[in-house]
Amino acid sequence: LLEHTLLLAVVVTPVCGVLGVAAAWLVERTRVPGRRVWTLLLVAPLAVPLFVTSYAWATLSESLTGFWGATGIVTFSYYPIVFLLVAASLRVMDPALEETARSLGLGAWRTFWRVVMPQLRPALLGGMLLVVLDTLVEFDAFVGLKFQTLTVSIYSQYQLSFSASGAAALSLLSI
């Protein structure tokens, strides 16, 4: 159970970070038409409870259950957290710093990694921390996706087996 929970958090968190940064960059630093509409569409997964999303996807196909199904659903549902924080950070960042780096001979990628990314680091790490914490405490989605984690097992010990001591022992692991 601990391995399932940690593996899920380790896989979901960096993927959410990459998706969140890419989406924020697309909306804030490119001239994509309909920026406000894109922002709303990219944040929309936060408005749908994760258990609703997981049950909907699990009923579509059995292949969407288990580890990879849980990874996909949780990533899709939680990347907007990173997106919002990084987009806000990009919005207040001075574009003159990027222009200066480009005028000094840095390419687009080197400018991104040497100038932009250090300024995005607090927002990115904060968003990824929230994703890890939400992933570790998520319960409803994993029940629908038939994926056993600590929270699912704690619930089943406490509610279904009437074993408060078993639930407490598992809770100690999660703490």
Secondary structure, 3 states (H helix, E strand, C coil): CHHHHHHHHHHHHHHHHHHHHHHHHHHHHCCCCCHHHHHHHHHHHHHCCHHHHHHHHHHHCHHHCHHHHHHHHHHHHHHHHHHHHHHHHHHHCCHHHHHHHHHCCCCHHHHHHHHHHHHHHHHHHHHHHHHHHHHHHCCHHHHHCCCCCHHHHHHHHHHHCCCHHHHHHHHHHHC
